[in-house]
Amino acid sequence: MALRGRWTGQKNDCADPAADMQLTIAPRELLFHESAGAVMAVEPLPDGGARIAARFTGEGQSWNRTLTLTPSADGRLLTVTGDGVSAARKRCPDTP
């Protein structure tokens, strides 16, 4: 999946592992700054994005959440939408 790799907030530094907008997309896991989601289902979307259902844990809690990941046309930005909220992230340079 072309979305795999490290992403961070547009104003964040990719070298900062504690950046609050940090997101790593792995084959079976979504890793955010303070939570991790085990991927349960992936629905590819026509725009190259995906709708991902995951079981999250973090800060002593667990929950299920579905996120829609939408890449920009050039693949350098990723919009993550969930629960009616969207946030754009930039691809970190160590990501192919």
VMD Tcl script that builds the backbone (N, CA, C; Angstrom):
set m [mol new atoms 288]
animate dup $m
set s [atomselect $m all]
$s set {name element resname resid chain x y z} {
  {N N MET 1 A 0.847 -1.175 0.000}
  {CA C MET 1 A 0.000 0.000 0.000}
  {C C MET 1 A 0.894 1.241 0.000}
  {N N ALA 2 A 0.610 2.158 -0.889}
  {CA C ALA 2 A 1.423 3.370 -1.037}
  {C C ALA 2 A 1.342 4.292 0.171}
  {N N LEU 3 A 0.406 4.051 1.060}
  {CA C LEU 3 A 0.246 4.904 2.233}
  {C C LEU 3 A 1.190 4.521 3.364}
  {N N ARG 4 A 1.821 3.366 3.274}
  {CA C ARG 4 A 2.713 2.917 4.349}
  {C C ARG 4 A 3.865 3.891 4.539}
  {N N GLY 5 A 4.289 4.013 5.779}
  {CA C GLY 5 A 5.421 4.868 6.089}
  {C C GLY 5 A 5.110 5.826 7.219}
  {N N ARG 6 A 6.000 6.822 7.364}
  {CA C ARG 6 A 5.870 7.802 8.440}
  {C C ARG 6 A 5.311 9.103 7.898}
  {N N TRP 7 A 4.402 9.675 8.672}
  {CA C TRP 7 A 3.756 10.943 8.355}
  {C C TRP 7 A 3.766 11.801 9.616}
  {N N THR 8 A 3.737 13.111 9.440}
  {CA C THR 8 A 3.652 14.004 10.591}
  {C C THR 8 A 2.891 15.259 10.187}
  {N N GLY 9 A 2.561 16.088 11.165}
  {CA C GLY 9 A 1.835 17.324 10.881}
  {C C GLY 9 A 2.614 18.212 9.929}
  {N N GLN 10 A 1.906 19.009 9.175}
  {CA C GLN 10 A 2.556 19.844 8.163}
  {C C GLN 10 A 3.574 20.805 8.761}
  {N N LYS 11 A 3.389 21.193 10.025}
  {CA C LYS 11 A 4.328 22.112 10.672}
  {C C LYS 11 A 5.309 21.382 11.577}
  {N N ASN 12 A 5.176 20.049 11.693}
  {CA C ASN 12 A 6.068 19.273 12.554}
  {C C ASN 12 A 7.358 18.919 11.840}
  {N N ASP 13 A 8.369 18.600 12.623}
  {CA C ASP 13 A 9.656 18.126 12.124}
  {C C ASP 13 A 9.612 16.597 12.119}
  {N N CYS 14 A 9.894 15.982 10.999}
  {CA C CYS 14 A 9.881 14.519 10.897}
  {C C CYS 14 A 10.890 13.863 11.842}
  {N N ALA 15 A 11.918 14.585 12.225}
  {CA C ALA 15 A 12.935 14.020 13.116}
  {C C ALA 15 A 12.468 13.967 14.569}
  {N N ASP 16 A 11.336 14.569 14.877}
  {CA C ASP 16 A 10.840 14.610 16.247}
  {C C ASP 16 A 9.866 13.456 16.488}
  {N N PRO 17 A 10.309 12.365 17.139}
  {CA C PRO 17 A 9.431 11.221 17.360}
  {C C PRO 17 A 8.287 11.517 18.331}
  {N N ALA 18 A 8.373 12.631 19.056}
  {CA C ALA 18 A 7.331 12.992 20.008}
  {C C ALA 18 A 6.318 13.983 19.419}
  {N N ALA 19 A 6.425 14.259 18.117}
  {CA C ALA 19 A 5.490 15.197 17.494}
  {C C ALA 19 A 4.065 14.677 17.652}
  {N N ASP 20 A 3.174 15.541 18.074}
  {CA C ASP 20 A 1.808 15.099 18.365}
  {C C ASP 20 A 1.030 14.641 17.137}
  {N N MET 21 A 1.471 14.974 15.956}
  {CA C MET 21 A 0.784 14.555 14.723}
  {C C MET 21 A 1.459 13.349 14.058}
  {N N GLN 22 A 2.432 12.758 14.718}
  {CA C GLN 22 A 3.168 11.619 14.171}
  {C C GLN 22 A 2.222 10.448 13.894}
  {N N LEU 23 A 2.376 9.807 12.740}
  {CA C LEU 23 A 1.604 8.624 12.364}
  {C C LEU 23 A 2.503 7.715 11.545}
  {N N THR 24 A 2.586 6.465 11.951}
  {CA C THR 24 A 3.292 5.458 11.162}
  {C C THR 24 A 2.258 4.440 10.703}
  {N N ILE 25 A 2.228 4.217 9.392}
  {CA C ILE 25 A 1.305 3.245 8.816}
  {C C ILE 25 A 2.114 2.011 8.453}
  {N N ALA 26 A 1.831 0.922 9.129}
  {CA C ALA 26 A 2.490 -0.364 8.892}
  {C C ALA 26 A 1.443 -1.326 8.324}
  {N N PRO 27 A 1.874 -2.492 7.818}
  {CA C PRO 27 A 0.911 -3.410 7.202}
  {C C PRO 27 A -0.263 -3.805 8.099}
  {N N ARG 28 A -0.054 -3.948 9.382}
  {CA C ARG 28 A -1.122 -4.399 10.275}
  {C C ARG 28 A -1.355 -3.469 11.461}
  {N N GLU 29 A -0.805 -2.238 11.376}
  {CA C GLU 29 A -0.858 -1.366 12.542}
  {C C GLU 29 A -0.797 0.102 12.140}
  {N N LEU 30 A -1.523 0.937 12.880}
  {CA C LEU 30 A -1.439 2.385 12.776}
  {C C LEU 30 A -0.887 2.885 14.105}
  {N N LEU 31 A 0.239 3.571 14.067}
  {CA C LEU 31 A 0.882 4.059 15.289}
  {C C LEU 31 A 0.819 5.581 15.332}
  {N N PHE 32 A 0.026 6.091 16.263}
  {CA C PHE 32 A -0.069 7.527 16.480}
  {C C PHE 32 A 0.825 7.892 17.666}
  {N N HIS 33 A 0.883 9.173 17.978}
  {CA C HIS 33 A 1.741 9.676 19.059}
  {C C HIS 33 A 1.458 8.977 20.391}
  {N N GLU 34 A 0.194 8.813 20.748}
  {CA C GLU 34 A -0.133 8.225 22.057}
  {C C GLU 34 A -1.093 7.047 21.965}
  {N N SER 35 A -1.219 6.443 20.785}
  {CA C SER 35 A -2.089 5.272 20.647}
  {C C SER 35 A -1.612 4.400 19.493}
  {N N ALA 36 A -2.033 3.149 19.536}
  {CA C ALA 36 A -1.701 2.198 18.477}
  {C C ALA 36 A -2.978 1.481 18.088}
  {N N GLY 37 A -3.148 1.263 16.780}
  {CA C GLY 37 A -4.336 0.584 16.286}
  {C C GLY 37 A -3.978 -0.669 15.527}
  {N N ALA 38 A -4.524 -1.793 15.964}
  {CA C ALA 38 A -4.360 -3.054 15.241}
  {C C ALA 38 A -5.398 -3.073 14.116}
  {N N VAL 39 A -4.933 -3.165 12.882}
  {CA C VAL 39 A -5.824 -3.120 11.723}
  {C C VAL 39 A -6.690 -4.370 11.677}
  {N N MET 40 A -8.007 -4.170 11.577}
  {CA C MET 40 A -8.960 -5.278 11.492}
  {C C MET 40 A -9.467 -5.452 10.063}
  {N N ALA 41 A -9.597 -4.355 9.308}
  {CA C ALA 41 A -10.092 -4.426 7.931}
  {C C ALA 41 A -9.600 -3.219 7.144}
  {N N VAL 42 A -9.340 -3.442 5.855}
  {CA C VAL 42 A -8.911 -2.369 4.958}
  {C C VAL 42 A -9.801 -2.406 3.722}
  {N N GLU 43 A -10.379 -1.263 3.383}
  {CA C GLU 43 A -11.173 -1.128 2.166}
  {C C GLU 43 A -10.451 -0.139 1.254}
  {N N PRO 44 A -9.836 -0.621 0.170}
  {CA C PRO 44 A -9.185 0.296 -0.767}
  {C C PRO 44 A -10.217 1.232 -1.402}
  {N N LEU 45 A -9.829 2.472 -1.635}
  {CA C LEU 45 A -10.704 3.460 -2.249}
  {C C LEU 45 A -10.177 3.832 -3.631}
  {N N PRO 46 A -11.038 4.275 -4.532}
  {CA C PRO 46 A -10.624 4.564 -5.910}
  {C C PRO 46 A -9.554 5.646 -6.036}
  {N N ASP 47 A -9.455 6.536 -5.069}
  {CA C ASP 47 A -8.482 7.636 -5.146}
  {C C ASP 47 A -7.092 7.230 -4.648}
  {N N GLY 48 A -6.885 5.939 -4.377}
  {CA C GLY 48 A -5.596 5.485 -3.847}
  {C C GLY 48 A -5.552 5.477 -2.339}
  {N N GLY 49 A -6.607 5.924 -1.722}
  {CA C GLY 49 A -6.701 5.941 -0.275}
  {C C GLY 49 A -7.277 4.638 0.252}
  {N N ALA 50 A -7.641 4.657 1.509}
  {CA C ALA 50 A -8.192 3.462 2.139}
  {C C ALA 50 A -9.056 3.848 3.325}
  {N N ARG 51 A -10.038 3.014 3.585}
  {CA C ARG 51 A -10.828 3.126 4.808}
  {C C ARG 51 A -10.351 1.980 5.691}
  {N N ILE 52 A -9.878 2.298 6.884}
  {CA C ILE 52 A -9.267 1.305 7.759}
  {C C ILE 52 A -10.012 1.234 9.084}
  {N N ALA 53 A -10.455 0.042 9.429}
  {CA C ALA 53 A -11.066 -0.212 10.734}
  {C C ALA 53 A -9.976 -0.803 11.618}
  {N N ALA 54 A -9.813 -0.243 12.806}
  {CA C ALA 54 A -8.746 -0.692 13.702}
  {C C ALA 54 A -9.226 -0.706 15.146}
  {N N ARG 55 A -8.573 -1.535 15.936}
  {CA C ARG 55 A -8.805 -1.626 17.385}
  {C C ARG 55 A -7.654 -0.883 18.047}
  {N N PHE 56 A -7.950 0.265 18.660}
  {CA C PHE 56 A -6.928 1.125 19.241}
  {C C PHE 56 A -6.777 0.913 20.734}
  {N N THR 57 A -5.563 1.149 21.216}
  {CA C THR 57 A -5.274 1.200 22.647}
  {C C THR 57 A -4.356 2.387 22.881}
  {N N GLY 58 A -4.519 2.999 24.045}
  {CA C GLY 58 A -3.659 4.117 24.399}
  {C C GLY 58 A -4.145 4.767 25.672}
  {N N GLU 59 A -3.214 5.206 26.465}
  {CA C GLU 59 A -3.508 5.895 27.717}
  {C C GLU 59 A -4.499 5.115 28.579}
  {N N GLY 60 A -4.328 3.787 28.629}
  {CA C GLY 60 A -5.139 2.945 29.494}
  {C C GLY 60 A -6.541 2.647 28.979}
  {N N GLN 61 A -6.833 3.017 27.741}
  {CA C GLN 61 A -8.163 2.780 27.178}
  {C C GLN 61 A -8.055 2.005 25.878}
  {N N SER 62 A -9.171 1.435 25.422}
  {CA C SER 62 A -9.235 0.811 24.105}
  {C C SER 62 A -10.562 1.154 23.437}
  {N N TRP 63 A -10.529 1.226 22.112}
  {CA C TRP 63 A -11.703 1.600 21.348}
  {C C TRP 63 A -11.531 1.153 19.899}
  {N N ASN 64 A -12.645 1.025 19.198}
  {CA C ASN 64 A -12.641 0.745 17.764}
  {C C ASN 64 A -12.880 2.049 17.023}
  {N N ARG 65 A -12.204 2.202 15.885}
  {CA C ARG 65 A -12.360 3.428 15.110}
  {C C ARG 65 A -12.102 3.124 13.648}
  {N N THR 66 A -12.866 3.768 12.778}
  {CA C THR 66 A -12.630 3.653 11.338}
  {C C THR 66 A -12.105 4.992 10.845}
  {N N LEU 67 A -10.987 4.942 10.138}
  {CA C LEU 67 A -10.354 6.142 9.598}
  {C C LEU 67 A -10.323 6.055 8.077}
  {N N THR 68 A -10.499 7.187 7.429}
  {CA C THR 68 A -10.341 7.267 5.987}
  {C C THR 68 A -9.041 8.005 5.709}
  {N N LEU 69 A -8.163 7.389 4.941}
  {CA C LEU 69 A -6.865 7.962 4.583}
  {C C LEU 69 A -6.916 8.352 3.116}
  {N N THR 70 A -6.720 9.638 2.830}
  {CA C THR 70 A -6.812 10.147 1.464}
  {C C THR 70 A -5.514 10.849 1.096}
  {N N PRO 71 A -4.753 10.301 0.143}
  {CA C PRO 71 A -3.506 10.946 -0.265}
  {C C PRO 71 A -3.756 12.071 -1.261}
  {N N SER 72 A -2.840 13.034 -1.277}
  {CA C SER 72 A -2.897 14.074 -2.306}
  {C C SER 72 A -2.474 13.446 -3.630}
  {N N ALA 73 A -2.701 14.145 -4.726}
  {CA C ALA 73 A -2.362 13.612 -6.052}
  {C C ALA 73 A -0.878 13.274 -6.179}
  {N N ASP 74 A -0.006 14.057 -5.530}
  {CA C ASP 74 A 1.430 13.792 -5.633}
  {C C ASP 74 A 1.944 12.864 -4.527}
  {N N GLY 75 A 1.063 12.438 -3.603}
  {CA C GLY 75 A 1.455 11.502 -2.557}
  {C C GLY 75 A 2.245 12.101 -1.410}
  {N N ARG 76 A 2.401 13.416 -1.396}
  {CA C ARG 76 A 3.210 14.044 -0.351}
  {C C ARG 76 A 2.404 14.423 0.889}
  {N N LEU 77 A 1.075 14.500 0.741}
  {CA C LEU 77 A 0.206 14.822 1.872}
  {C C LEU 77 A -0.828 13.710 2.034}
  {N N LEU 78 A -1.265 13.534 3.263}
  {CA C LEU 78 A -2.262 12.529 3.585}
  {C C LEU 78 A -3.291 13.167 4.508}
  {N N THR 79 A -4.553 13.098 4.124}
  {CA C THR 79 A -5.618 13.582 4.990}
  {C C THR 79 A -6.213 12.385 5.714}
  {N N VAL 80 A -6.237 12.464 7.041}
  {CA C VAL 80 A -6.787 11.406 7.880}
  {C C VAL 80 A -8.098 11.927 8.455}
  {N N THR 81 A -9.183 11.198 8.171}
  {CA C THR 81 A -10.508 11.608 8.621}
  {C C THR 81 A -11.111 10.513 9.486}
  {N N GLY 82 A -11.624 10.925 10.633}
  {CA C GLY 82 A -12.300 9.995 11.531}
  {C C GLY 82 A -13.161 10.763 12.508}
  {N N ASP 83 A -14.330 10.243 12.787}
  {CA C ASP 83 A -15.248 10.886 13.738}
  {C C ASP 83 A -15.575 12.320 13.334}
  {N N GLY 84 A -15.648 12.593 12.022}
  {CA C GLY 84 A -16.015 13.918 11.543}
  {C C GLY 84 A -14.905 14.951 11.602}
  {N N VAL 85 A -13.691 14.533 11.936}
  {CA C VAL 85 A -12.556 15.449 12.037}
  {C C VAL 85 A -11.487 15.023 11.026}
  {N N SER 86 A -10.903 15.997 10.321}
  {CA C SER 86 A -9.846 15.721 9.357}
  {C C SER 86 A -8.573 16.450 9.748}
  {N N ALA 87 A -7.435 15.810 9.472}
  {CA C ALA 87 A -6.133 16.442 9.710}
  {C C ALA 87 A -5.197 16.018 8.591}
  {N N ALA 88 A -4.470 16.989 8.050}
  {CA C ALA 88 A -3.506 16.703 6.976}
  {C C ALA 88 A -2.123 16.479 7.579}
  {N N ARG 89 A -1.424 15.516 6.999}
  {CA C ARG 89 A -0.052 15.204 7.406}
  {C C ARG 89 A 0.833 15.169 6.170}
  {N N LYS 90 A 2.125 15.453 6.375}
  {CA C LYS 90 A 3.089 15.365 5.279}
  {C C LYS 90 A 3.890 14.081 5.419}
  {N N ARG 91 A 4.324 13.535 4.278}
  {CA C ARG 91 A 5.140 12.332 4.265}
  {C C ARG 91 A 6.552 12.689 4.722}
  {N N CYS 92 A 7.101 11.871 5.607}
  {CA C CYS 92 A 8.467 12.092 6.070}
  {C C CYS 92 A 9.439 11.588 5.005}
  {N N PRO 93 A 10.586 12.246 4.851}
  {CA C PRO 93 A 11.493 11.940 3.750}
  {C C PRO 93 A 12.087 10.528 3.761}
  {N N ASP 94 A 12.108 9.848 4.908}
  {CA C ASP 94 A 12.656 8.498 4.943}
  {C C ASP 94 A 11.654 7.469 4.446}
  {N N THR 95 A 10.482 7.933 3.973}
  {CA C THR 95 A 9.443 7.052 3.461}
  {C C THR 95 A 9.525 7.047 1.945}
  {N N PRO 96 A 9.547 5.888 1.334}
  {CA C PRO 96 A 9.641 5.834 -0.141}
  {C C PRO 96 A 8.434 6.437 -0.826}
}
mol reanalyze $m
mol bondsrecalc $m
mol representation Tube
mol addrep $m
